[in-house]
Amino acid sequence: MTVRDETGNKTGSKMDSPMVSIPASFPDIIKKQIRLIGVPLDLGQQRRGVDMGPSAVRVAGLEAKLESLGHQVEDAGNINVTLPEQKNFGDPHARYLKEITATCKKLAEETLKTLGENKVPLTIGGDHSIAAGSVSGVAEHYHRLGQHVGLIWIDAHADINSPGTSPSGNVHGMPLGALMGLGGLDSLAHLYDWMPKVRPENCVLVGIRDVDMAEKENIRKSGIEFFTMRDIDERGMRTVMEEALRMAGRGTVGYHISLDMDWVDPEDAPGVGTRVPGGATYREAHLAMEIIADHGRMTSMDIVEVNPVIDEYNRTAELAVELASSAFGKKIL
């Protein structure tokens, strides 16, 4: 049977071409005011190079890409940090903890100020120890309003060590431990004099695949939620992200996203602080960010551990920009 459109033209057979209701338009991206905050810190680890991460991500066009989506973007520049050559590392079980805490305090204040101006803080690292500052600032902002915030920690590593459990003494493996109030990290844990910064049931690890033995016990004791790469393999990225966002979002105003680029497989993200094979694929990573954007409850975001020294033609920084764009609403159509 022939089907005709409203003008009487033939459009094909009902059997061959079933009538489909096509939406006239697609939902618009919710325009946001975004403030970029660079934190060129590499004191949390011993491999140099991630201090150049903020510059690499800027060179890859982060500001322009976000503006092309309709957002208003302001670059606040970089937080001043101490260089390793300027200080002794101090306690070998928590190297440069004093200096890292000072940097995180500055970042927390900048984050608090940004949210107070109704802008979205997008922090560019630097190693992952900076998240102790960004998350503390976000948590304090909502704490003052009598609200809770969730946390999605997207990483190859759990980052929930303490000075007493860390095999390396590198603080970039401890920021989640500080946010959860683990012992030995008092100065970092007590920013704004309260802890934990996020309720354990609203803190979710996604995609972990390289976890120290002591961290496994810390995860169990803390009560935080987690999804390993095996969970993603078996259940798929969509199911894992939907559940993670539900956990982080229950009883909260929204959630902070802390994205370590080593979560992505080294084939797609070779320039990271600590490479671990078997990570998320290019498309899985984009899907995760797209689902975050679909839910529309992201309060703030970190992108960390981009190391241009060991990268290939700035590929990892470019991918970081692409993933940020997806998290802030970029769609295929």
Buried (B, 14 or more C-beta within 10 A) or exposed (E): EEBEEEEEEEEEEEEEEEEEEEEEEEEEBEEBEBBBBBBBBBBBBBBEBBBBBBBBBBBBBBBEBBEEBEBEBBBBEBBEBBEBEEEEBEEEBBBBBBBBBBBBBBBBBBBBBBBEEEBBBBBBBBBBBBBBBBBBBBBBBBBEEEEBBBBBBBBBBBBBBBBEBBEBBBBBBBBBBBBBBBEBBEBBBBBBEEBBBBBBBBBBBBBBBBBBEBBEEBBEEBEBBBBBBEBBEEEEBBEBBBBBBEBBBEEBBBBBBBBBBBBBBBEBBBBBBBBBEEBBBBEBBBBBBBBBBBBEBBBBBBBBBBBBEBBEEBBBBBBBBBBBBBBBBBEEE
